[in-house]
Amino acid sequence: MNKRSAEDSKLQILAAARSVFTEYGYAQASMRTIALQAGISVGGLYLYFKNKEDLYQTFMHDWMDNLKDRTQDALLKLDNPIEAITAFITIGIDFAKTHKEIITLQGRELGFSFGSDFTKSFSRERRNTIAEIIRKGTEKGVFLECNADEAAKVIFNMLRGFVISMVIDEESLFTPEKCVNLVLHGLLRRNSG
């Protein structure tokens, strides 16, 4: 098997895993069902993944890496901190909406298991990205002086709350524009004189 067909096979398996995990949930999904959906033998599946947990973790890592890559690609093109924070929030919310089935799966089957080492590292990277945008905005005089790390935690956890709300309370969802407006303008009325 050449490297290209191996990569294609792995992508095919991950697509099948997404379909099976979404339809059956983690607990009810089986390696046999995933192999059948991918059009390969069960033994062939085990050449790529040692067990269902390994496959699920790879699937989730790919999903998180996709969000990270989309965010980084957008931020590389932006120097304006307002545009950068807008892009960060909008990409995160839109990505969650687009991949709602994955978030529902994680919440339903794993009890909001946001505590794995990879997930903690991913969350830390996301908060650091927000903090860096805030620092640049402060240095440029666009944002008020603040503790960038603490502000990043607030923004990150607001977005995390959005993601969790997708699973437990869709009525509490908000638009990226409303979120950006609140983050950038706050609730306090500004004195004009």
N, C-alpha and C positions, 0 to 999 in steps of 0.2 A: 504494500500500500504506500503510495507516494504521499508526501507531506500535504499537498493540496487536497487530495481526496480524504485524508484523515481529518483535515480542518473542516471540510464540507460535511463529513459524517458527524463530527462533533456538533456543528451548528444545527444539523438535522435532528440530532438527539435532543439538544436544548429546546428546539422549537416543539418537539413532541412532548418534552417534559412540561413545558409551559401549558400546553393544551391539556395534558392529563392531570397535572397538579390543580389547574383551574377547575376542571370538571369534577374531579373526585376528591380533591383536598389532599393534603400531604399524607394523612393517616391511611386513606383508602387507596391511594395510588400505589401501583406495584411496578417493579422493574420490568416484569413481563408485559404489562399494558403499555409502558413507555416504549419498550423495544418494538412491540407490534405497531404502535403509532408511528415510530420512526422508520419502520420497514427494515429492521435488522434483527438478527438473532439475539436472544438474551445473553449468550456468551459474548457476542460482539459488543453489546452494551457494557459488559463488565471489562472489556479491554480499555474503555475510556473512563469508567467510574467504578470505584470499588464497592459502592453500595448506594442506596436511595438517598441517604443523608449527604453523601459526597456530591451526588448529582444535584440535589436541592441547593446545597451551598454554592456550587458552581453557578447554577442558574441565578441565584440571588446576587452573587458577586458580579456576574455579567450585567445584571439589571442595574446595580448601583454604579458600576463602572460606566455604563452608558449615560446615566444622569451626570456623573462627574465630567465625562468627556464633553457632553453637550454644553454644560455650564462653562467649562474652561475655554472651549472654542469660542463661545459668545463673548466671554470676558476679555479674551486676548485682543479683540477688535475694539474694545471700549476703553477710553481714557477718562471719560466723564464719570465721576462717582455716582451721580444720580442715575445715569443710564445703566451703570454697572449693577447697582442695587435693584433697579427695576428689572433688569434682565435676570438676575439671580432669583428673585422672587417669582417672576413670571414663568421661567423655565421650570422651577421646582413644582409650582402649582399645576401647570399644564402637564408636566410629566406624570405627576400623581394621577391626574384625571385620565390621562391616556392609558395608564397602566393600572387602573383601578382593580382589576381582577387579581393582580399580584398582591396588592396591598390587602385586599379582602382575604386572600388566601393566607397571608402571613398572620393577619389578625385572628382569623377564625381558627386556624389549625394550631398555631404556635403561641396563642395567648399574647400577642403583641411582643414577641420575643426580639426586642430591639437590643438585647444585651450581649450578643456574641462579640468576640474580639474584633472581627472584621467590621461589624456594624458600629461598634464604638469608635474604631479608627475612622470609618467613613464619616460618622457624625462629627468627630473632632476636625477632620479636614474641611467639612462644610462650614462649621463655625469659624475656623481660621480664615477661610475665604471671605466670609462676611466681615470679620474683624479687619482684615486687610483693606477691604473696600472702604470701611468706615475710617480707618487711619488715613488713607489717601484723601478721602473727602474732608477730613479735619485739617490735614496739612494744606490743602488747597483753599481752605476757608469756606467750603461749601456746607459742611456739617458743623454743628456746635461741638465744642470740646466735650468729650465724654470718655468713659472707660470703654474702649472699643470691644474688649473681650466680653464684658458684661452685656453691652448692647447686642453683640452678636448672639449671645446665649438667648436673649429675649426674642430676637427675630427668628433664630433657628427653631426655638421651641414653639413659637407661634405657628411656623410652617409645619412642624411635627404634629401639632394639634389639628391642623387642617387634614393631614394625612390620616390620623386616627379617626377624625370625624367622618371621613369617607366610609368607614366601616360601621360606625355605631350611630351616626346621626347626620344624615345627608342634609337636613334642613339647616345645619350650622355652617355649611360651606360658604365661602366667600370668593369673590373674583380677585384675580391678581391685581387689578387696578385699585380696588378698595384697600387691599392689603398694602400696596405700595404707597397709596395716599396717606394711610394712617402712619406707616413707618416714617415717611418723609415729613409729614406735617403735624403729627401728633394730635392731641385733643385740645391743647390749650390755645385760647385766642391770643393772638399777638397784638401788642400795643402798637399802634401806628404812629405814635409820636413820642 
